[in-house]
Amino acid sequence: MARRMVPRPAAVVVDLDARKATILEAVVIEHIDTAQPVGSSAVAASADLDVSSATVRSEMVALEREGYLAQPHTSAGRIPTDKGYRYFVDHLASGVLGTVQQQQVKDFFAGVRGEVEDVLEQTSTLLSKMTRYTSVVVGASHAHASILSVQLVNLDSRHHLLVTVFSDGSVVKHSLSPSFEATHSEVMEASRQLNALLIGTTLESRVQVPSRHDHEASLVREAVATLHASQPVMDGEQVFIGGSSNVAQAFDGVETVRQVLAILEQELLVVSLVQDMLNQGLSVAIGSEHGYEPLLACALVVAPVTIDGSPAGAVGLLGPTRMKYKEAMAAAEVVSAQLTRHFAGEDCSA
């Protein structure tokens, strides 16, 4: 599916007065909870306003005229537009993760183990279960991470295991089967030379391998060649989708569900969608703001993950535009912070 661009709306720059903002907030919250148009009487009853239902109705008409609300049917109440949701997110939405969910996240990261891919996949499952939205977890390419250590393990005289640890927490293994028999001491010496040669470099670095013809130098050359040959495979970002089944529950239209699922099946599109938002820190794209026509009914919350101050991926939540923004933003922010601490080797149970 090609990316079909849609015009991005201009940013909201005009602040609403306090009464209009309170009414808009009440409409957004009520519509998120019920998925139904909201009437003035419901707003007057729920909002902290000392005014009549008629006054609320007049203000809702004004909000509709200014593009924050829409009336789907003449006799119906009103629903938020993308502009209305944007104002809500930028000015009114601020949430804190519930106590139970905070403990759930702490317990998860205190106990999670495994290589970086396993952690990212498990994190995507955690996010989708916590929020009931579809989660998107993107891990950075290994090719840009620096090498922390290299170990060559002697399995037998002609079979060796190359274990490379990267600064993003990933551990990559390759099998080496040289054409000659190598002793245990020769493999250990080759391992020492590999560490001296590769620590601090990346898969994109070009290193000067030894030209000698002894077994140690031959093992070093084969190990370096194997690592560089793996670069195209390791150069792509890792994408983990959690809770794809939540799409069917979140959207009413069958065609919308089909289009969203089709997007999620294409990793490159998902990565592009997330990366477009990464430079903004914790951010939210609503409706047409993300530029993907098939996702006009969607909102995406994205929070970056860093390692040593460098981008190392992101966590995101995809749902309908009537997403529970406060909860989704709080969940993404807490999980991304814990994931950052996990990869930094910090205590995540504190």
C-alpha positions in Angstrom: 0.0 0.0 0.0 1.5 3.3 -1.1 1.6 6.2 1.3 -1.2 8.6 0.1 -0.5 12.0 1.5 -3.2 14.2 2.8 -2.9 17.9 3.7 -1.8 18.5 7.2 -4.0 21.0 9.1 -2.5 24.2 10.3 -1.6 24.2 14.0 -4.1 25.7 16.5 -2.7 28.9 17.7 -5.8 30.7 19.3 -6.6 29.9 22.9 -10.2 29.5 23.8 -11.8 31.3 26.7 -12.2 29.3 29.9 -15.9 28.5 29.3 -15.4 27.3 25.7 -12.4 25.2 26.8 -14.3 23.6 29.6 -17.2 22.8 27.3 -14.9 21.4 24.6 -13.2 19.2 27.3 -16.5 17.9 28.5 -17.6 17.0 24.9 -14.3 15.2 24.2 -14.4 13.2 27.4 -18.0 12.2 27.0 -17.6 11.3 23.3 -14.5 9.2 24.1 -16.5 7.3 26.8 -19.7 6.8 24.8 -18.8 7.1 21.1 -22.1 9.0 20.7 -22.8 12.7 19.8 -22.9 14.8 23.0 -25.8 17.2 23.7 -25.8 20.5 25.6 -27.8 19.0 28.5 -25.2 16.3 29.1 -22.4 18.9 29.1 -24.3 21.2 31.4 -24.7 18.3 33.8 -21.1 17.1 33.7 -19.0 20.2 33.3 -18.2 22.5 36.2 -20.2 25.4 34.7 -22.8 27.6 36.5 -24.7 28.3 33.3 -27.9 27.1 31.6 -28.2 24.4 29.0 -29.2 27.1 26.5 -25.9 28.9 27.2 -23.9 25.7 26.7 -25.8 25.1 23.5 -24.9 28.6 22.2 -21.2 28.0 23.1 -21.3 24.6 21.3 -22.6 26.3 18.2 -19.8 28.8 18.4 -17.2 25.9 18.8 -18.7 24.2 15.7 -18.4 27.4 13.7 -14.8 27.7 14.8 -14.1 24.1 13.7 -13.7 22.4 17.1 -17.0 20.4 17.0 -19.2 18.9 14.3 -22.8 17.9 14.2 -23.2 14.6 12.4 -27.0 15.0 12.1 -29.3 18.0 12.4 -31.1 16.7 15.5 -28.0 15.1 17.1 -25.5 16.4 19.6 -22.0 17.2 18.6 -18.7 15.3 18.3 -15.1 16.6 18.4 -13.3 17.3 15.1 -9.5 16.6 14.7 -9.0 20.2 15.6 -11.0 19.8 18.7 -9.0 16.7 19.7 -5.8 18.6 19.0 -6.8 21.5 21.3 -7.7 18.9 24.0 -4.3 17.2 23.7 -2.3 20.4 23.6 -4.2 22.4 26.3 -6.4 20.1 28.4 -5.0 16.5 28.5 -2.6 15.7 31.3 -2.8 12.3 32.9 -0.9 10.2 35.3 -0.7 6.4 35.0 -2.8 4.7 37.6 -1.2 3.1 40.7 -2.0 -0.4 39.5 -0.6 0.2 36.0 2.5 1.9 37.4 3.2 -1.2 39.6 2.5 -3.4 36.5 5.2 -1.6 34.5 7.7 -1.6 37.4 7.2 -5.4 37.9 7.5 -6.1 34.2 10.8 -4.3 33.8 12.2 -5.6 37.1 11.7 -9.1 35.8 12.2 -8.9 32.1 15.2 -10.7 30.7 16.6 -11.7 27.4 18.1 -10.1 24.3 16.9 -6.7 23.1 14.5 -8.2 20.6 12.8 -10.3 23.3 12.5 -7.2 25.5 11.0 -5.1 22.7 8.5 -7.8 21.8 7.4 -8.3 25.4 7.1 -4.6 25.8 4.7 -4.3 22.9 2.5 -7.0 24.5 2.6 -5.1 27.9 1.5 -1.8 26.3 -1.4 -3.4 24.3 -2.7 -5.2 27.4 -2.4 -2.1 29.6 -4.2 0.2 27.2 -6.3 -2.1 24.9 -4.9 -0.2 21.9 -2.5 -1.6 19.3 1.1 -1.0 20.4 4.0 -0.3 18.1 7.6 -0.7 19.4 10.4 0.2 17.2 14.0 -0.8 17.9 16.9 1.1 16.4 19.2 -0.6 13.8 22.1 -2.6 15.2 24.3 -1.2 12.4 24.5 2.2 14.1 25.3 0.8 17.6 28.9 0.5 18.7 30.4 -2.8 19.6 31.0 -3.4 23.3 32.6 -6.8 23.2 33.4 -9.7 20.9 33.8 -13.3 22.0 34.9 -16.2 19.8 33.9 -19.5 21.5 35.6 -22.7 20.5 32.9 -25.4 19.9 35.3 -27.8 18.3 38.4 -27.5 16.1 36.4 -26.5 13.0 33.2 -24.9 14.5 33.2 -21.6 16.5 30.6 -19.3 17.8 31.0 -15.5 17.3 29.1 -13.5 20.0 29.0 -9.7 19.5 27.5 -7.4 22.1 26.3 -3.9 20.9 25.7 -0.7 22.8 22.0 -0.9 22.3 21.9 -4.0 24.4 21.6 -6.5 21.6 23.6 -9.7 21.4 24.2 -11.2 18.0 25.5 -14.7 17.3 27.2 -16.1 14.2 28.6 -19.5 13.4 32.1 -19.7 11.9 33.4 -22.8 10.1 36.9 -22.2 8.9 38.6 -24.5 6.4 41.3 -25.4 9.0 41.4 -26.8 12.4 42.1 -24.3 15.2 43.2 -25.0 18.7 41.6 -23.6 21.8 44.5 -21.3 22.5 44.4 -20.0 18.9 40.7 -19.2 19.2 41.3 -17.4 22.5 44.0 -15.3 20.9 41.8 -14.5 17.9 39.1 -13.4 20.3 41.5 -11.1 22.1 42.6 -9.6 18.8 38.9 -9.1 17.7 38.2 -7.1 20.9 41.2 -4.9 20.3 40.2 -4.3 16.7 36.4 -3.9 17.0 35.4 -2.5 20.4 34.0 1.0 19.9 33.4 0.6 16.1 30.1 -0.1 14.4 29.1 -2.4 11.5 29.5 0.6 9.2 33.2 1.1 10.3 36.0 -0.2 8.1 38.8 -1.7 10.1 42.3 -2.8 9.1 42.4 -6.6 9.5 45.7 -8.5 9.8 47.3 -9.8 6.7 49.3 -12.6 8.3 48.6 -16.2 7.3 48.5 -17.8 10.8 45.3 -19.3 12.2 44.6 -16.4 14.6 44.7 -13.8 11.8 42.6 -16.0 9.5 40.0 -16.4 12.2 40.0 -12.6 12.8 39.5 -11.9 9.0 36.6 -14.4 8.8 34.9 -13.0 11.9 35.1 -9.4 10.6 33.9 -10.5 7.1 31.0 -12.3 8.7 30.0 -9.3 10.8 30.2 -6.9 7.8 28.2 -9.3 5.6 25.4 -9.2 8.2 25.0 -5.4 8.0 22.2 -5.4 5.4 20.2 -7.7 7.5 20.9 -5.8 10.7 20.5 -2.3 9.1 16.8 -2.2 9.3 14.8 -1.1 12.3 13.0 -3.8 14.3 9.3 -3.5 14.6 7.0 -5.3 17.1 3.3 -4.9 16.9 1.2 -5.8 20.0 -2.5 -6.3 20.1 -3.4 -6.2 16.4 -6.7 -7.8 17.4 -7.6 -4.6 19.3 -8.1 -2.8 15.9 -11.3 -4.6 15.3 -12.6 -3.5 18.7 -11.5 0.1 18.4 -13.0 1.0 15.0 -16.6 0.7 13.8 -16.2 0.5 10.1 -15.0 -2.8 8.5 -13.1 -0.9 5.8 -11.3 1.2 8.4 -10.3 -2.0 10.2 -9.0 -3.5 7.0 -7.0 -0.5 6.0 -5.4 -0.1 9.5 -4.4 -3.8 9.5 -3.0 -3.5 6.0 -0.8 -0.6 7.2 0.4 -2.6 10.3 1.5 -5.5 8.1 4.0 -3.2 6.3 6.9 -2.6 8.6 8.6 0.1 6.5 5.4 2.2 6.6 5.1 1.8 10.4 8.7 2.8 10.9 8.3 5.8 8.6 5.1 6.8 10.5 6.8 6.6 13.9 10.1 8.3 12.7 8.2 11.3 11.4 7.1 12.0 15.0 10.3 11.1 16.9 12.1 14.4 16.8 9.2 15.9 18.8 9.6 13.8 22.0 6.3 12.6 23.4 3.9 13.5 20.6 0.5 12.8 19.2 -0.7 12.8 15.6 -4.4 13.0 15.1 -6.4 12.1 12.0 -4.8 13.8 8.9 -1.9 15.1 10.9 0.3 12.0 10.2 -0.3 12.3 6.5 -1.5 8.7 5.8 -4.9 8.7 4.1 -5.8 5.2 5.2 -5.4 6.3 8.8 -7.6 9.3 8.8 -9.7 7.8 11.6 -6.6 7.1 13.7 -4.5 8.8 16.4 -0.9 7.8 17.2 0.9 8.5 20.4 4.7 8.1 20.2 7.4 8.4 22.9 11.1 8.0 22.1 13.6 5.6 23.7 17.2 6.6 24.1 20.5 5.0 25.0 23.3 7.2 26.3 21.4 10.2 24.9 21.1 8.7 21.4 17.9 7.6 19.7 17.3 3.9 20.2 13.7 3.5 19.0 10.3 4.4 20.2 7.1 3.1 21.7 3.7 4.0 20.3 0.0 3.4 20.6 -2.4 3.4 17.7 -6.1 3.9 18.2 -9.2 5.8 17.0 -9.2 9.6 17.1 -11.5 9.2 20.1 -8.6 7.6 22.0 -8.3 8.0 25.7 -5.4 10.4 25.2 -4.6 11.1 28.9 -4.2 7.4 29.6 -2.4 6.6 26.3 0.1 9.4 26.7 0.9 8.5 30.3 1.4 4.9 29.4 3.7 5.6 26.5 5.7 8.1 28.4 6.2 5.8 31.5 7.0 2.7 29.4 9.5 4.5 27.1 11.2 5.9 30.2 11.5 2.5 31.8 12.7 1.0 28.6 15.4 3.7 28.4 16.4 2.9 32.0 16.4 -0.9 31.3 18.8 -0.5 28.3 21.0 1.8 30.4 21.3 -0.9 33.0 19.6 1.1 35.7 17.4 -0.3 38.5 13.8 -0.2 37.1 12.1 -1.3 40.3 12.9 1.9 42.1 
